Structures are given as structure tokens and as C-alpha cells.
Amino acid sequence: MKIKILFFGISSDLVGLSNLDFEVDKALTVKKLKILLNKKYVHLKNLDVYAIAVNENYAIDDLVLKENDEVAIIPPVSGG
């Protein structure tokens, strides 16, 4: 199964990519994807928390991803 991952802000800097076609053997949840990404891109662990959006909608950890989903990694944003 192939999904597209988009990295924004500091997450892009940490992994060295702005987007990635990610191939997995089977359907997985958002939570399991986070675990896989943290193993493959160990610098992502430097982010205490980040949001995930799937197909432009914020996603919860137990959402099951499907073929060709677009997943965005959204780090915390601060400003004044």
C-alpha cells in the first residue's frame, strides 16, 4: 500500500524532506504510522507532539489509512 506523506515546518527540517511516497505492506493506523516514522526518521522524536492530517482533515490515532491517502505531519506552531 502506498501513501504520500507531507512534512511541514520543523518536521521537514528534521527528516530532510518535504514529501515522501511511503510504502507499507498492509493497512495501518495513524498511531502505527507514527511509530514507523519515528523508527525510520529518529530525529522526529525531537518533536514532543505533532498533529496528523489525512486527506486534509485532522486524524485521530485509530484512523485506518487507505491506499493513496495523503498524510500531513504538522508540528506545533507558535507565534505572537
ROSE-4610 file (N, C-alpha, C; in Angstrom, 1 decimal, always signed):
// ROSE-4610
residu = [M/M/M/K/K/K/I/I/I/K/K/K/I/I/I/L/L/L/F/F/F/F/F/F/G/G/G/I/I/I/S/S/S/S/S/S/D/D/D/L/L/L/V/V/V/G/G/G/L/L/L/S/S/S/N/N/N/L/L/L/D/D/D/F/F/F/E/E/E/V/V/V/D/D/D/K/K/K/A/A/A/L/L/L/T/T/T/V/V/V/K/K/K/K/K/K/L/L/L/K/K/K/I/I/I/L/L/L/L/L/L/N/N/N/K/K/K/K/K/K/Y/Y/Y/V/V/V/H/H/H/L/L/L/K/K/K/N/N/N/L/L/L/D/D/D/V/V/V/Y/Y/Y/A/A/A/I/I/I/A/A/A/V/V/V/N/N/N/E/E/E/N/N/N/Y/Y/Y/A/A/A/I/I/I/D/D/D/D/D/D/L/L/L/V/V/V/L/L/L/K/K/K/E/E/E/N/N/N/D/D/D/E/E/E/V/V/V/A/A/A/I/I/I/I/I/I/P/P/P/P/P/P/V/V/V/S/S/S/G/G/G/G/G/G]
num = [1/1/1/2/2/2/3/3/3/4/4/4/5/5/5/6/6/6/7/7/7/8/8/8/9/9/9/10/10/10/11/11/11/12/12/12/13/13/13/14/14/14/15/15/15/16/16/16/17/17/17/18/18/18/19/19/19/20/20/20/21/21/21/22/22/22/23/23/23/24/24/24/25/25/25/26/26/26/27/27/27/28/28/28/29/29/29/30/30/30/31/31/31/32/32/32/33/33/33/34/34/34/35/35/35/36/36/36/37/37/37/38/38/38/39/39/39/40/40/40/41/41/41/42/42/42/43/43/43/44/44/44/45/45/45/46/46/46/47/47/47/48/48/48/49/49/49/50/50/50/51/51/51/52/52/52/53/53/53/54/54/54/55/55/55/56/56/56/57/57/57/58/58/58/59/59/59/60/60/60/61/61/61/62/62/62/63/63/63/64/64/64/65/65/65/66/66/66/67/67/67/68/68/68/69/69/69/70/70/70/71/71/71/72/72/72/73/73/73/74/74/74/75/75/75/76/76/76/77/77/77/78/78/78/79/79/79/80/80/80]
x = [+0.8/+0.0/+0.9/+0.5/+1.3/+0.5/+1.2/+0.6/+1.6/+1.1/+2.0/+2.1/+3.3/+3.5/+4.1/+3.4/+3.9/+4.4/+5.6/+6.2/+6.2/+5.8/+5.7/+6.6/+7.0/+7.8/+9.0/+9.2/+10.4/+10.4/+9.3/+9.3/+10.0/+9.9/+10.6/+12.1/+12.5/+13.9/+14.5/+13.7/+14.2/+14.4/+13.5/+13.7/+14.4/+14.6/+15.3/+14.5/+13.2/+12.3/+11.1/+10.4/+9.2/+8.0/+8.3/+7.3/+7.9/+7.1/+7.7/+6.6/+6.8/+5.9/+6.3/+5.4/+5.7/+5.0/+5.7/+5.2/+5.1/+3.9/+3.8/+3.1/+3.3/+2.8/+1.3/+0.8/-0.6/-1.2/-2.6/-3.2/-2.7/-2.6/-2.2/-2.9/-2.9/-3.5/-2.5/-3.0/-2.2/-1.2/-1.6/-0.6/+0.5/+0.2/+1.3/+2.2/+1.6/+2.4/+3.4/+2.9/+3.8/+5.0/+4.7/+5.8/+6.8/+6.3/+7.2/+8.0/+7.4/+8.2/+9.2/+8.9/+9.8/+11.0/+10.8/+11.9/+12.8/+12.1/+12.9/+13.6/+12.9/+13.4/+13.5/+14.6/+14.8/+14.7/+15.1/+15.0/+13.6/+12.6/+11.2/+10.9/+11.6/+11.4/+11.7/+12.4/+12.7/+11.4/+10.4/+9.1/+8.3/+8.0/+7.2/+5.8/+5.3/+3.9/+3.8/+3.1/+2.7/+1.4/+0.7/-0.6/-0.5/-1.5/-1.5/-2.9/-2.8/-4.0/-3.9/-5.1/-5.2/-6.2/-5.8/-6.6/-7.2/-6.4/-6.7/-7.6/-7.8/-8.6/-7.8/-7.8/-7.1/-7.6/-6.6/-6.9/-6.6/-7.4/-7.1/-6.3/-5.6/-4.6/-5.2/-6.5/-7.0/-7.6/-7.5/-7.9/-7.1/-7.7/-7.0/-6.8/-5.5/-5.1/-5.4/-5.7/-6.0/-5.0/-5.0/-4.2/-4.4/-3.3/-3.2/-3.7/-3.8/-4.1/-2.9/-3.2/-2.2/-2.2/-1.0/-0.8/+0.1/-0.4/+0.5/+0.9/+2.2/+2.8/+2.9/+2.2/+2.0/+2.6/+3.7/+4.3/+3.6/+3.8/+3.2/+3.7/+2.8/+3.1/+2.9/+3.9/+3.8/+3.9/+3.4/+3.5/+3.0/+3.0/+2.6/+1.8]
y = [-1.2/+0.0/+1.2/+2.2/+3.4/+4.6/+5.4/+6.7/+7.8/+9.0/+10.2/+10.9/+11.2/+11.9/+13.3/+14.3/+15.7/+16.2/+16.7/+17.2/+18.8/+19.4/+20.8/+21.3/+22.6/+23.3/+22.5/+22.4/+21.8/+20.3/+19.6/+18.2/+18.0/+18.9/+18.8/+18.9/+19.9/+20.0/+18.8/+18.2/+17.0/+15.8/+15.6/+14.4/+14.7/+16.0/+16.4/+16.2/+16.2/+16.0/+16.9/+17.3/+18.0/+17.0/+15.9/+14.9/+13.6/+12.6/+11.2/+10.3/+9.4/+8.3/+7.2/+6.7/+5.7/+4.4/+3.4/+2.1/+1.2/+0.6/-0.3/-1.6/-2.7/-4.0/-4.1/-3.5/-3.7/-2.4/-2.4/-1.2/-1.0/+0.3/+0.6/+1.8/+2.0/+3.1/+4.3/+5.5/+6.7/+6.4/+5.8/+5.6/+4.7/+3.6/+2.8/+3.4/+4.3/+5.1/+6.0/+6.6/+7.5/+6.7/+5.5/+4.6/+4.3/+3.9/+3.6/+4.8/+6.0/+7.2/+7.5/+7.4/+7.6/+6.7/+5.5/+4.5/+4.8/+5.2/+5.4/+6.8/+7.8/+9.2/+9.5/+9.1/+9.2/+10.6/+11.6/+13.0/+13.5/+12.8/+13.2/+13.1/+12.2/+12.0/+13.3/+14.3/+15.6/+16.4/+16.1/+16.8/+16.0/+16.7/+16.1/+15.6/+16.4/+16.1/+16.8/+16.1/+16.7/+16.2/+17.0/+16.6/+15.8/+15.0/+14.3/+14.7/+15.0/+15.2/+14.2/+13.6/+12.7/+13.2/+13.4/+14.0/+15.3/+16.1/+17.5/+17.6/+16.5/+16.5/+16.0/+16.7/+16.2/+14.8/+13.9/+12.5/+12.1/+11.1/+10.5/+9.3/+8.8/+7.8/+6.4/+6.2/+4.9/+4.9/+6.0/+6.0/+5.1/+4.2/+3.3/+4.0/+4.0/+4.6/+3.7/+4.3/+3.6/+3.9/+3.1/+3.3/+4.7/+5.3/+6.7/+7.8/+7.5/+8.6/+9.6/+10.9/+11.9/+12.3/+12.1/+12.3/+13.5/+14.4/+15.6/+15.5/+15.8/+15.8/+17.3/+17.7/+19.1/+19.4/+20.0/+20.3/+21.4/+21.6/+22.7/+24.0/+25.0/+26.3/+27.3/+28.2/+29.3/+30.6/+31.6/+32.9/+33.9/+35.2/+36.2/+37.3]
z = [+0.0/+0.0/+0.0/-0.8/-0.9/-0.4/+0.5/+0.9/+0.7/+0.6/+0.4/+1.7/+2.2/+3.4/+3.1/+3.7/+3.5/+4.9/+4.9/+6.2/+6.1/+7.2/+7.3/+8.4/+8.3/+9.3/+9.8/+11.1/+11.6/+11.3/+11.1/+10.7/+9.4/+8.5/+7.2/+7.4/+8.3/+8.6/+9.3/+10.2/+10.9/+10.0/+9.0/+8.2/+6.9/+6.6/+5.4/+4.1/+4.2/+3.1/+3.3/+2.2/+2.3/+2.0/+1.2/+0.9/+0.7/+0.7/+0.6/+0.2/-0.8/-1.1/-0.2/+0.7/+1.7/+1.4/+1.3/+1.0/+2.3/+2.5/+3.6/+3.1/+3.8/+3.4/+3.6/+4.6/+4.9/+5.5/+5.6/+6.2/+7.6/+8.0/+9.4/+9.9/+11.2/+11.8/+11.8/+12.1/+12.2/+13.3/+14.4/+15.5/+15.1/+14.3/+13.9/+12.9/+12.0/+11.1/+11.9/+12.9/+13.8/+14.3/+14.7/+15.3/+14.2/+13.0/+11.9/+11.5/+11.4/+11.0/+12.1/+13.4/+14.4/+14.4/+14.0/+13.8/+12.6/+11.5/+10.3/+10.3/+10.9/+11.0/+12.5/+13.1/+14.5/+15.0/+14.2/+14.6/+14.9/+14.3/+14.6/+16.1/+16.8/+18.2/+19.0/+18.3/+18.9/+19.1/+18.3/+18.5/+19.5/+20.6/+21.6/+21.1/+20.3/+19.8/+18.4/+17.5/+16.2/+15.8/+15.0/+14.6/+13.2/+12.9/+11.7/+11.0/+9.7/+8.9/+7.8/+7.5/+6.4/+5.5/+4.2/+3.2/+3.6/+4.2/+4.7/+5.8/+6.6/+7.8/+9.0/+10.1/+11.3/+11.6/+12.0/+12.2/+13.6/+14.1/+15.4/+15.2/+16.3/+16.2/+15.7/+15.9/+15.5/+14.1/+13.3/+12.0/+11.1/+10.3/+9.5/+8.1/+7.7/+6.5/+5.3/+4.1/+2.9/+1.8/+0.8/-0.4/-0.9/-1.2/-1.8/-0.9/+0.4/+1.3/+1.4/+1.6/+1.8/+3.2/+3.8/+5.3/+5.5/+6.3/+6.6/+8.0/+8.2/+9.6/+9.9/+10.9/+11.3/+12.7/+12.8/+14.1/+14.8/+16.1/+16.8/+16.2/+16.3/+15.7/+16.9/+17.0/+18.0/+17.3/+17.9/+17.4/+18.4/+18.0/+18.9/+18.3]
